Amino acid sequence: MAPTIPPPSVPIPAATPVTVPADSSIWDRVSNWVSEHKAVVYTIAGVSVVITTAGVVYYLRKGSEQKESGPKLSKKERRKRKQAEKEEAEKASTSAKSEEAAPTQPKAAAVESADELPEIDEESVVRLSEEERKAYAAKLKELGNKAYGSKDFNKAIDLYSKAIICKPDPVYYSNRAACHNALAQWEQVVADTTAALKLDPHYVKALNRRANAYDQLSRYSDALLDFTASCIIDGFRNEQSAQAVERLLKKFAENKAKEILETKPPKLPSSTFVGNYLQSFRSKPRPEGLEDSVELSEETGLGQLQLGLKHLESKTGTGYEEGSAAFRKALDLGELGPHEALAYNLRGTFHCLMGKHEEALADLSKSIELDPAMTQSYIKRASMNLELGHPDKAEEDFNKAIEQNAEDPDIYYHRAQLHFIKGEFAEAAKDYQKSIDLDSDFIFSHIQLGVTQYKMGSIASSMATFRRCMKNFDQTPDVYNYYGELLLDQNKFQEAIEKFDTAIALEKETKPMCMNVLPLINKALALFQWKQDYAEAEQLCEKALIIDPECDIAVATMAQLLLQQGKVVEALKFFERAAELARTEGELVNALSYAEATRTQIQVQENYPELASKLQGMSGGPGMR
């Protein structure tokens, strides 16, 4: 898996648990590394679980059940033995039935239809002997099966109900549930399967039927729990149940995400997120009249605009919050003169970062209307359209920006993002190079070009690009961080960690008050992949969270590290935190999928504690193998 692009124009939702604009490749490595290296992410009660990038849980059996000691049988021999055991069991069952049948229950043996049976109700059944009850129950079940086969479901329900009166049996309850299922009577299905499971908690067919009913009743969490338990009890042999787990996780997360987003107040993402987005545009001097040397009252629109720009320059979470508030107040106060378009641009930028898409598009469009020459507004609107899944509109905005100023390097840098996301790497490389030709001092154009070359398979060219970057931008931490990612992707662990260490040292030296935490997280992942050094990896994530408590990628990485050590309850807390920090619906769905999968594992353990010892031998333990 090759690294993806560094700071994109706008964070693009992807099928990953958490999306980060600064470096989605970090989370790609957490989630994709598992499948690429056939590693098992974590083990609960001896059950190995792989979580994919879509937040889906797949249960994998680590070998078959415990076998007797001795030489391993061939597949053909095992099949023969299994068939012989089955035939032997059937013989024994038939023999036992024949020994006890005729003498004690002659009436039942002669019954051919329901009409020939005596009236069965709560009162009459007490007068029957135990053997008679069993015999009548068996016959009623047989007749119920025939009625079910003939699709006479109401008759079948009546027959199974009488069988239950004679002898409460999990099979009879489950069969009656099947009739209710055919009639779409979901509450009755739940009632009957629950009764069956009280008699036999490991009755897989009843679990699956109840899970389906819960699904129909939109009780997705309950359905997920039953299907998960079914998978474990059945030894993971039922592919339909495994697929149901995947489907329900997605359905649950999508529905939950919609509920949350309806009431979730908008807020800015982490300072790492915001900073990396803002630095994807070349820095420019303050507009004339808004410099610090100009005294402006904070009670005026221009004074608030000046104050907001000053807050942005602090590059801290508090600074971004205060800057966003200042831009809103500036427009409320008005009288901004020639700077009104800039104010709409900046307010739209922060609306975008908070996920307020409609407001962002309206502000950016207003900025363009006021000042068509402000190419950055076209670029940001294009990025918004790209995030919302409208690449054609994004391309149209880039073309309009070029019409205004074909010499603006930011246009080509951000248009390259469009090509990159569409997989048009050759076109992306051309635009990154064009951006460099117009302004060679912007480091991210060089980094993006190197990453794009890597994606195209030009490894040597990519490495050469990064070596030039390290020579020409030797005090820029981002160069070492992203070069380390390429090395890590090639499993050059020692070299990668050296680069991450250099990036960390430079971050501390050059930006002590607003350190980018991504090199810390990258180093944590490198140690995890290379040495399975969970302790140091956790410490690095903890440091990242101290510096930036809102950093969703640090939260998600910590959750994954805990999960792989079997610390499921602790991991769940971090997955829930990741859901709280999610900015877009796509990010929230993925985070909720992880959280619900983890929560379900805990519930299965609580509901079926006996499975822990039963399945303990099915896995080699947590961690990567």
C-alpha positions as CSV (number, residue, x, y, z in Angstrom):
1,M,0.0,0.0,0.0
2,A,1.6,3.2,-1.1
3,P,1.2,6.4,0.9
4,T,-1.5,8.8,-0.1
5,I,-1.1,12.5,-0.6
6,P,-0.1,14.9,2.1
7,P,-2.3,17.9,2.9
8,P,-5.2,17.8,0.4
9,S,-7.2,20.8,-0.6
10,V,-10.1,19.6,1.6
11,P,-10.4,16.3,3.6
12,I,-12.0,13.8,1.3
13,P,-14.2,11.1,2.9
14,A,-12.8,7.6,2.2
15,A,-13.6,4.1,3.3
16,T,-11.4,4.4,6.3
17,P,-12.3,4.6,10.0
18,V,-11.0,8.1,10.4
19,T,-10.1,10.6,7.6
20,V,-7.4,13.2,8.2
21,P,-6.5,15.9,5.6
22,A,-2.9,16.0,6.6
23,D,-2.1,12.4,6.0
24,S,-4.8,9.8,5.3
25,S,-1.9,7.3,4.6
26,I,-1.3,7.0,8.3
27,W,-4.7,5.4,8.9
28,D,-4.4,3.5,5.6
29,R,-1.4,1.7,7.1
30,V,-3.2,1.0,10.4
31,S,-6.2,-0.6,8.6
32,N,-4.7,-2.0,5.4
33,W,-1.5,-3.4,6.9
34,V,-3.7,-6.1,8.5
35,S,-5.1,-7.5,5.3
36,E,-1.9,-7.1,3.3
37,H,0.2,-9.0,5.8
38,K,-2.6,-11.4,6.7
39,A,-2.3,-10.3,10.3
40,V,-4.9,-10.8,13.0
41,V,-5.8,-7.6,14.6
42,Y,-7.1,-8.8,17.9
43,T,-8.4,-11.8,19.8
44,I,-11.4,-12.0,22.1
45,A,-12.2,-15.2,23.9
46,G,-9.9,-17.0,21.4
47,V,-11.7,-15.6,18.4
48,S,-9.5,-13.9,15.9
49,V,-11.1,-10.8,14.3
50,V,-10.0,-8.8,11.3
51,I,-11.3,-5.3,11.0
52,T,-11.2,-4.0,7.4
53,T,-10.9,-0.4,6.2
54,A,-14.7,-0.3,5.9
55,G,-15.0,-0.9,9.6
56,V,-16.3,-4.4,9.0
57,V,-15.6,-7.4,11.3
58,Y,-14.7,-10.7,9.9
59,Y,-14.3,-13.7,12.2
60,L,-11.5,-16.1,11.3
61,R,-11.0,-19.5,12.7
62,K,-7.4,-20.1,13.6
63,G,-7.4,-23.8,12.6
64,S,-10.1,-26.2,13.5
65,E,-11.3,-27.5,16.8
66,Q,-9.0,-29.3,19.2
67,K,-8.3,-32.7,17.9
68,E,-7.2,-35.9,19.6
69,S,-3.5,-36.5,19.6
70,G,-2.1,-38.7,16.8
71,P,-1.3,-38.4,13.1
72,K,-3.2,-35.9,11.1
73,L,-5.9,-37.5,8.9
74,S,-6.3,-36.6,5.3
75,K,-9.3,-34.7,4.1
76,K,-10.8,-37.9,2.6
77,E,-10.2,-39.9,5.7
78,R,-11.7,-37.2,7.9
79,R,-14.8,-37.1,5.6
80,K,-15.1,-40.9,5.9
81,R,-14.8,-40.9,9.7
82,K,-17.4,-38.1,10.0
83,Q,-19.9,-40.0,7.8
84,A,-19.3,-43.2,9.8
85,E,-19.9,-41.3,13.1
86,K,-23.1,-39.8,11.6
87,E,-24.4,-43.2,10.5
88,E,-23.6,-44.7,13.9
89,A,-25.4,-42.0,15.7
90,E,-28.5,-42.4,13.5
91,K,-28.5,-46.1,14.1
92,A,-28.3,-45.6,17.8
93,S,-31.1,-43.0,17.7
94,T,-33.4,-45.3,15.6
95,S,-32.7,-48.2,17.9
96,A,-33.5,-46.2,21.0
97,K,-36.7,-44.9,19.5
98,S,-37.9,-48.4,18.5
99,E,-37.2,-49.8,21.9
100,E,-39.5,-47.3,23.7
101,A,-42.1,-46.5,21.1
102,A,-44.9,-49.0,20.5
103,P,-45.7,-50.6,23.9
104,T,-46.3,-47.4,25.8
105,Q,-47.9,-45.2,23.2
106,P,-50.0,-47.2,20.7
107,K,-52.3,-44.2,20.0
108,A,-49.6,-42.0,18.8
109,A,-48.1,-44.6,16.5
110,A,-51.4,-45.0,14.7
111,V,-52.1,-41.3,14.3
112,E,-52.1,-40.1,10.6
113,S,-53.6,-36.7,10.8
114,A,-54.4,-33.9,13.3
115,D,-58.0,-34.9,13.3
116,E,-57.1,-38.3,14.8
117,L,-55.4,-36.7,17.8
118,P,-57.3,-36.0,21.0
119,E,-58.0,-32.4,21.9
120,I,-54.8,-30.8,23.2
121,D,-55.0,-27.9,25.6
122,E,-53.6,-26.8,28.9
123,E,-56.3,-28.8,30.8
124,S,-56.3,-32.0,28.8
125,V,-52.6,-32.4,28.6
126,V,-52.3,-32.9,32.4
127,R,-54.2,-36.2,32.0
128,L,-51.6,-37.6,29.6
129,S,-48.6,-39.5,30.8
130,E,-45.1,-38.1,30.1
131,E,-44.6,-40.7,27.3
132,E,-47.9,-39.8,25.7
133,R,-47.0,-36.1,25.8
134,K,-43.7,-36.8,24.1
135,A,-45.3,-38.9,21.4
136,Y,-48.1,-36.4,20.7
137,A,-45.6,-33.6,20.6
138,A,-43.5,-35.4,18.1
139,K,-46.5,-36.1,15.9
140,L,-47.8,-32.6,16.1
141,K,-44.4,-31.3,15.1
142,E,-44.4,-33.7,12.2
143,L,-47.8,-32.5,11.1
144,G,-46.7,-28.9,11.6
145,N,-43.8,-29.4,9.3
146,K,-46.1,-30.7,6.6
147,A,-48.4,-27.7,7.0
148,Y,-45.4,-25.4,6.9
149,G,-44.2,-27.2,3.7
150,S,-47.6,-26.6,2.2
151,K,-47.4,-22.9,3.2
152,D,-50.4,-23.3,5.5
153,F,-48.6,-21.2,8.1
154,N,-51.5,-20.5,10.4
155,K,-52.3,-24.2,10.7
156,A,-48.7,-24.9,11.3
157,I,-48.6,-22.3,14.1
158,D,-51.6,-24.1,15.7
159,L,-49.9,-27.5,15.5
160,Y,-46.6,-26.3,16.9
161,S,-48.5,-24.5,19.7
162,K,-50.1,-27.8,20.7
163,A,-46.7,-29.5,20.5
164,I,-45.3,-26.9,22.9
165,I,-48.2,-27.5,25.3
166,C,-47.3,-31.2,25.3
167,K,-43.6,-30.7,25.6
168,P,-41.9,-27.3,25.6
169,D,-39.0,-27.8,23.2
170,P,-36.6,-25.2,21.6
171,V,-37.1,-26.8,18.1
172,Y,-40.9,-26.4,18.4
173,Y,-40.6,-22.7,19.4
174,S,-38.1,-22.1,16.6
175,N,-40.4,-23.8,14.0
176,R,-43.3,-21.7,15.2
177,A,-41.0,-18.6,14.8
178,A,-40.3,-19.7,11.2
179,C,-44.1,-19.5,10.5
180,H,-44.3,-16.1,12.1
181,N,-41.3,-15.1,10.0
182,A,-43.1,-16.2,6.8
183,L,-46.1,-14.0,7.8
184,A,-43.8,-11.1,8.7
185,Q,-44.9,-11.2,12.3
186,W,-41.6,-10.0,13.7
187,E,-42.5,-9.4,17.3
188,Q,-43.8,-13.0,17.5
189,V,-40.6,-14.3,15.9
190,V,-38.6,-12.5,18.6
191,A,-40.9,-13.9,21.4
192,D,-40.7,-17.5,20.1
193,T,-36.9,-17.5,19.4
194,T,-36.3,-16.0,22.8
195,A,-38.3,-18.8,24.3
196,A,-36.2,-21.3,22.3
197,L,-32.9,-19.7,23.4
198,K,-34.0,-19.9,27.1
199,L,-34.2,-23.6,26.7
200,D,-31.0,-23.9,24.5
201,P,-28.8,-20.7,24.6
202,H,-26.6,-22.1,21.8
203,Y,-29.4,-22.9,19.3
204,V,-27.9,-21.3,16.2
205,K,-31.0,-21.5,14.0
206,A,-33.0,-19.6,16.7
207,L,-30.3,-17.0,17.0
208,N,-30.3,-16.4,13.3
209,R,-34.1,-16.2,13.1
210,R,-34.2,-13.7,16.0
211,A,-31.4,-11.7,14.5
212,N,-33.3,-11.4,11.2
213,A,-36.4,-10.3,13.1
214,Y,-34.5,-7.7,15.0
215,D,-33.1,-6.5,11.7
216,Q,-36.7,-6.2,10.3
217,L,-37.7,-4.2,13.5
218,S,-34.7,-1.9,12.9
219,R,-33.1,-3.1,16.2
220,Y,-29.7,-3.3,14.4
221,S,-27.6,-3.5,17.5
222,D,-29.6,-6.5,18.8
223,A,-29.4,-8.2,15.4
224,L,-25.7,-7.7,15.2
225,L,-25.2,-9.3,18.7
226,D,-27.2,-12.4,17.7
227,F,-25.5,-12.8,14.4
228,T,-22.1,-12.4,16.0
229,A,-22.9,-15.0,18.7
230,S,-24.2,-17.3,16.0
231,C,-20.9,-17.0,14.1
232,I,-18.9,-17.9,17.2
233,I,-21.1,-20.8,18.3
234,D,-21.3,-22.2,14.8
235,G,-17.5,-22.2,14.5
236,F,-17.7,-19.5,11.7
237,R,-19.0,-22.0,9.2
238,N,-22.0,-20.0,8.1
239,E,-21.0,-17.4,5.4
240,Q,-24.4,-15.9,5.4
241,S,-24.1,-15.0,9.1
242,A,-20.7,-13.4,8.6
243,Q,-22.1,-11.4,5.7
244,A,-25.0,-10.3,7.9
245,V,-22.6,-9.0,10.5
246,E,-20.9,-6.9,7.8
247,R,-24.3,-5.6,6.4
248,L,-25.7,-4.8,9.9
249,L,-22.6,-2.9,11.0
250,K,-22.9,-0.7,8.0
251,K,-26.7,-0.3,8.4
252,F,-26.4,0.4,12.1
253,A,-23.6,2.9,11.6
254,E,-25.3,4.8,8.8
255,N,-28.6,5.1,10.7
256,K,-26.8,6.2,13.9
257,A,-24.7,8.7,12.0
258,K,-27.7,10.4,10.5
259,E,-29.3,10.6,14.0
260,I,-26.1,12.1,15.5
261,L,-25.5,14.6,12.7
262,E,-29.1,16.0,13.0
263,T,-28.3,17.2,16.5
264,K,-24.5,17.5,16.5
265,P,-23.4,21.1,17.0
266,P,-20.8,22.2,14.4
267,K,-17.2,22.5,15.7
268,L,-13.7,22.8,14.3
269,P,-11.6,19.6,14.0
270,S,-8.2,19.3,15.6
271,S,-5.6,22.0,15.3
272,T,-3.5,19.5,13.3
273,F,-6.3,19.1,10.9
274,V,-7.0,22.8,10.5
275,G,-3.3,23.7,10.3
276,N,-2.5,21.2,7.6
277,Y,-5.5,22.4,5.5
278,L,-4.5,26.0,5.8
279,Q,-0.9,25.3,4.9
280,S,-2.0,23.7,1.7
281,F,-2.2,27.2,0.4
282,R,0.8,29.4,-0.1
283,S,1.1,32.0,2.7
284,K,0.7,35.6,1.6
285,P,1.3,38.9,3.3
286,R,-1.7,40.6,5.0
287,P,-3.8,42.8,2.6
288,E,-3.0,46.5,2.7
289,G,-4.8,48.2,5.5
290,L,-5.0,45.0,7.7
291,E,-1.3,44.9,8.9
292,D,-0.6,45.0,12.6
293,S,0.9,48.4,12.2
294,V,-2.5,49.8,11.3
295,E,-4.7,50.6,14.3
296,L,-8.2,49.4,13.9
297,S,-11.0,49.3,16.5
298,E,-12.2,45.8,17.4
299,E,-15.7,47.2,17.3
300,T,-15.5,47.5,13.6
301,G,-15.7,44.9,10.8
302,L,-12.2,45.7,9.6
303,G,-10.9,45.5,13.2
304,Q,-12.4,42.0,13.6
305,L,-11.0,40.9,10.2
306,Q,-7.6,42.1,11.2
307,L,-7.9,40.3,14.6
308,G,-9.0,37.1,12.9
309,L,-5.9,37.1,10.6
310,K,-3.7,37.6,13.6
311,H,-5.3,34.7,15.4
312,L,-4.7,32.4,12.4
313,E,-1.0,33.2,12.6
314,S,-0.7,31.7,16.1
315,K,-1.4,28.2,14.5
316,T,-3.0,26.9,17.7
317,G,-6.4,25.4,18.3
318,T,-7.5,28.4,20.4
319,G,-6.2,30.7,17.7
320,Y,-8.3,28.9,15.0
321,E,-11.4,29.1,17.2
322,E,-11.0,32.8,17.9
323,G,-10.1,33.5,14.3
324,S,-13.3,31.8,13.1
325,A,-15.4,33.8,15.5
326,A,-13.7,37.0,14.4
327,F,-14.5,36.4,10.7
328,R,-18.2,35.8,11.6
329,K,-18.3,39.0,13.6
330,A,-16.5,41.0,10.9
331,L,-19.3,40.2,8.4
332,D,-22.0,40.9,11.0
333,L,-20.5,44.4,11.6
334,G,-20.0,45.0,7.9
335,E,-18.4,48.1,6.3
336,L,-15.5,46.0,5.1
337,G,-15.0,47.8,1.8
338,P,-12.6,46.1,-0.6
339,H,-11.9,43.3,2.0
340,E,-15.5,42.0,2.0
341,A,-14.7,39.2,-0.5
342,L,-11.8,38.1,1.7
343,A,-14.1,38.0,4.8
344,Y,-16.5,35.8,3.0
345,N,-13.6,33.6,1.8
346,L,-12.4,33.1,5.3
347,R,-15.8,32.5,6.9
348,G,-16.5,30.0,4.1
349,T,-13.2,28.3,4.8
350,F,-14.1,27.7,8.5
351,H,-17.7,26.7,7.6
352,C,-16.1,24.1,5.3
353,L,-13.8,22.8,8.1
354,M,-16.8,22.5,10.4
355,G,-18.7,20.5,7.8
356,K,-21.3,23.2,7.2
357,H,-21.2,22.6,3.5
358,E,-24.2,24.7,2.3
359,E,-23.0,27.7,4.3
360,A,-19.5,27.3,3.0
361,L,-20.6,27.1,-0.7
362,A,-22.8,30.2,-0.2
363,D,-19.9,32.2,1.3
364,L,-17.4,31.2,-1.3
365,S,-19.8,32.0,-4.1
366,K,-20.5,35.4,-2.6
367,S,-16.7,36.0,-2.4
368,I,-16.4,35.2,-6.1
369,E,-19.3,37.5,-6.9
370,L,-17.7,40.4,-5.0
371,D,-14.2,39.8,-6.4
372,P,-13.9,37.4,-9.4
373,A,-10.2,37.9,-9.4
374,M,-9.8,36.1,-6.0
375,T,-8.7,32.8,-7.3
376,Q,-8.4,31.2,-3.9
377,S,-12.2,31.3,-3.6
378,Y,-12.6,29.3,-6.8
379,I,-10.0,26.8,-5.5
380,K,-11.8,26.3,-2.2
381,R,-15.2,26.0,-3.8
382,A,-13.7,23.4,-6.2
383,S,-12.3,21.5,-3.1
384,M,-15.8,21.6,-1.5
385,N,-17.4,20.2,-4.6
386,L,-14.7,17.5,-4.7
387,E,-15.5,16.6,-1.1
388,L,-19.2,16.5,-1.9
389,G,-18.7,14.1,-4.8
390,H,-19.0,16.6,-7.7
391,P,-15.7,16.4,-9.5
392,D,-17.2,17.9,-12.7
393,K,-18.1,21.1,-10.8
394,A,-14.7,21.1,-9.2
395,E,-13.0,20.9,-12.6
396,E,-15.2,23.8,-13.8
397,D,-14.1,26.0,-10.9
398,F,-10.4,25.2,-11.5
399,N,-10.9,26.3,-15.1
400,K,-12.5,29.5,-14.1
401,A,-9.7,30.2,-11.7
402,I,-7.1,29.7,-14.5
403,E,-9.1,32.2,-16.6
404,Q,-8.6,34.8,-13.9
405,N,-4.9,34.1,-13.2
406,A,-3.1,31.3,-15.1
407,E,0.1,32.1,-13.2
408,D,-1.3,31.3,-9.7
409,P,0.6,28.1,-8.6
410,D,-2.0,27.2,-6.0
411,I,-4.5,26.4,-8.7
412,Y,-2.3,23.7,-10.2
413,Y,-1.4,22.3,-6.8
414,H,-5.0,21.8,-5.8
415,R,-6.1,20.7,-9.3
416,A,-3.5,18.0,-9.0
417,Q,-5.4,16.8,-6.0
418,L,-8.5,16.3,-8.2
419,H,-6.4,14.2,-10.7
420,F,-4.8,12.2,-7.9
421,I,-8.1,11.3,-6.3
422,K,-9.5,10.2,-9.7
423,G,-6.4,8.1,-10.2
424,E,-5.1,10.3,-13.0
425,F,-1.5,10.2,-11.7
426,A,0.2,11.4,-14.9
427,E,-2.0,14.5,-15.0
428,A,-1.5,15.0,-11.3
429,A,2.3,14.9,-11.7
430,K,2.1,17.5,-14.5
431,D,0.1,19.9,-12.3
432,Y,2.4,19.5,-9.4
433,Q,5.3,20.2,-11.6
434,K,3.6,23.2,-13.0
435,S,3.0,24.5,-9.5
436,I,6.7,24.0,-8.8
437,D,7.7,25.8,-12.0
438,L,5.6,28.8,-10.9
439,D,6.9,28.8,-7.3
440,S,9.6,26.3,-6.3
441,D,9.6,27.5,-2.7
442,F,6.4,25.7,-1.7
443,I,7.4,22.4,-0.1
444,F,4.1,20.6,-0.5
445,S,4.2,20.7,-4.3
446,H,7.5,18.8,-4.2
447,I,6.2,16.3,-1.6
448,Q,3.0,15.7,-3.6
449,L,5.1,15.1,-6.7
450,G,7.2,12.6,-4.9
451,V,4.2,10.7,-3.6
452,T,2.5,10.8,-7.0
453,Q,5.7,9.3,-8.6
454,Y,5.6,6.6,-6.0
455,K,2.0,5.8,-6.8
456,M,2.9,5.6,-10.5
457,G,5.5,2.9,-9.7
458,S,8.4,5.3,-10.4
459,I,10.1,4.4,-7.0
460,A,13.6,5.7,-8.1
461,S,12.2,9.0,-9.3
462,S,10.2,9.4,-6.1
463,M,13.2,8.7,-3.9
464,A,15.2,11.2,-5.9
465,T,12.5,13.8,-5.5
466,F,12.5,13.4,-1.7
467,R,16.3,13.4,-1.5
468,R,16.3,16.8,-3.3
469,C,13.6,18.0,-0.9
470,M,15.8,17.1,2.1
471,K,18.7,19.0,0.5
472,N,16.7,22.1,-0.4
473,F,14.3,22.1,2.6
474,D,16.5,20.5,5.3
475,Q,14.8,22.4,8.1
476,T,11.2,21.5,7.1
477,P,9.9,18.6,9.2
478,D,7.2,17.6,6.7
479,V,9.9,16.4,4.2
480,Y,11.3,13.9,6.7
481,N,7.9,12.8,7.8
482,Y,6.6,12.0,4.3
483,Y,9.8,10.4,3.2
484,G,9.6,8.2,6.3
485,E,6.2,7.1,5.1
486,L,7.6,5.9,1.8
487,L,10.4,4.1,3.5
488,L,7.9,2.5,5.9
489,D,5.8,1.4,3.0
490,Q,8.9,-0.5,1.7
491,N,9.4,-2.1,5.2
492,K,12.7,-0.1,5.7
493,F,11.8,0.3,9.3
494,Q,15.0,1.5,10.8
495,E,15.5,4.2,8.1
496,A,11.8,5.3,8.4
497,I,12.1,5.7,12.2
498,E,15.2,7.8,11.8
499,K,13.3,10.1,9.5
500,F,10.4,10.3,11.9
501,D,12.8,11.2,14.7
502,T,14.3,14.0,12.6
503,A,10.8,15.3,11.8
504,I,9.8,15.2,15.5
505,A,13.0,17.1,16.5
506,L,12.4,19.7,13.9
507,E,8.8,20.1,14.9
508,K,9.8,20.8,18.5
509,E,12.5,23.2,17.3
510,T,10.6,25.2,14.7
511,K,7.1,25.0,16.0
512,P,7.2,24.4,19.8
513,M,3.8,25.9,20.4
514,C,1.9,24.3,17.5
515,M,3.8,21.0,16.9
516,N,2.4,18.7,14.2
517,V,1.8,15.4,15.8
518,L,1.8,13.2,12.7
519,P,5.4,12.2,12.9
520,L,4.8,10.9,16.4
521,I,1.9,8.8,15.2
522,N,3.9,7.6,12.2
523,K,6.7,6.5,14.5
524,A,4.2,4.7,16.7
525,L,2.9,2.7,13.7
526,A,6.5,1.9,12.5
527,L,7.4,0.5,15.9
528,F,4.1,-1.5,16.0
529,Q,4.7,-3.0,12.5
530,W,8.4,-3.7,13.0
531,K,8.8,-4.8,16.6
532,Q,5.2,-5.1,17.9
533,D,6.4,-2.6,20.6
534,Y,3.0,-1.7,21.9
535,A,4.3,0.1,25.0
536,E,6.4,2.7,23.2
537,A,3.8,3.0,20.4
538,E,1.1,3.8,23.1
539,Q,3.4,6.3,24.7
540,L,3.9,8.1,21.4
541,C,0.2,8.3,20.8
542,E,-0.3,9.6,24.3
543,K,2.2,12.4,23.7
544,A,0.4,13.2,20.5
545,L,-2.9,13.5,22.4
546,I,-1.4,15.7,25.0
547,I,-0.2,18.1,22.3
548,D,-3.5,17.9,20.3
549,P,-6.3,16.2,22.3
550,E,-8.7,16.6,19.3
551,C,-6.4,14.7,16.8
552,D,-8.7,12.1,15.5
553,I,-6.0,10.0,13.9
554,A,-4.1,9.8,17.2
555,V,-7.3,8.7,18.9
556,A,-8.0,6.0,16.2
557,T,-4.4,4.8,16.3
558,M,-4.5,4.4,20.1
559,A,-7.8,2.5,19.8
560,Q,-6.2,0.1,17.3
561,L,-3.2,-0.5,19.4
562,L,-5.3,-1.3,22.4
563,L,-7.5,-3.6,20.4
564,Q,-4.6,-5.6,19.1
565,Q,-3.5,-6.2,22.7
566,G,-6.9,-7.5,23.6
567,K,-7.7,-4.4,25.7
568,V,-11.2,-4.3,24.3
569,V,-13.0,-2.1,26.9
570,E,-10.2,0.5,26.7
571,A,-10.2,0.4,22.9
572,L,-14.0,1.0,22.8
573,K,-13.6,4.3,24.7
574,F,-11.2,5.5,22.0
575,F,-13.4,4.4,19.2
576,E,-16.3,6.2,20.7
577,R,-14.1,9.3,21.0
578,A,-13.1,8.9,17.4
579,A,-16.9,9.0,16.5
580,E,-17.2,12.2,18.6
581,L,-14.4,13.8,16.6
582,A,-15.6,12.7,13.2
583,R,-16.2,15.7,10.9
584,T,-18.1,14.2,7.9
585,E,-20.8,11.6,7.6
586,G,-18.3,9.2,6.0
587,E,-15.9,9.5,8.9
588,L,-18.7,9.1,11.5
589,V,-20.0,6.0,9.8
590,N,-16.6,4.3,9.8
591,A,-15.9,5.3,13.4
592,L,-19.3,4.0,14.6
593,S,-18.7,0.8,12.7
594,Y,-15.5,0.2,14.7
595,A,-17.1,1.2,18.0
596,E,-20.2,-1.1,17.5
597,A,-18.1,-4.0,16.4
598,T,-16.0,-3.7,19.5
599,R,-19.0,-3.2,21.7
600,T,-20.6,-6.3,20.3
601,Q,-17.6,-8.4,21.1
602,I,-17.8,-7.3,24.7
603,Q,-21.5,-8.1,24.9
604,V,-20.9,-11.6,23.4
605,Q,-18.3,-12.2,26.1
606,E,-20.8,-11.1,28.8
607,N,-23.7,-13.1,27.4
608,Y,-21.7,-16.3,26.6
609,P,-18.8,-16.5,29.1
610,E,-18.5,-20.2,28.6
611,L,-17.4,-19.6,25.0
612,A,-14.1,-18.1,26.2
613,S,-12.7,-21.4,27.4
614,K,-14.3,-23.4,24.6
615,L,-12.7,-21.2,21.9
616,Q,-9.4,-20.4,23.7
617,G,-7.4,-22.8,21.6
618,M,-8.7,-21.4,18.3
619,S,-6.1,-18.6,18.2
620,G,-2.5,-17.9,18.9
621,G,-3.3,-14.8,20.9
622,P,-3.5,-11.1,20.1
623,G,-1.0,-9.2,17.9
624,M,0.5,-9.6,14.5
625,R,1.8,-12.9,13.2
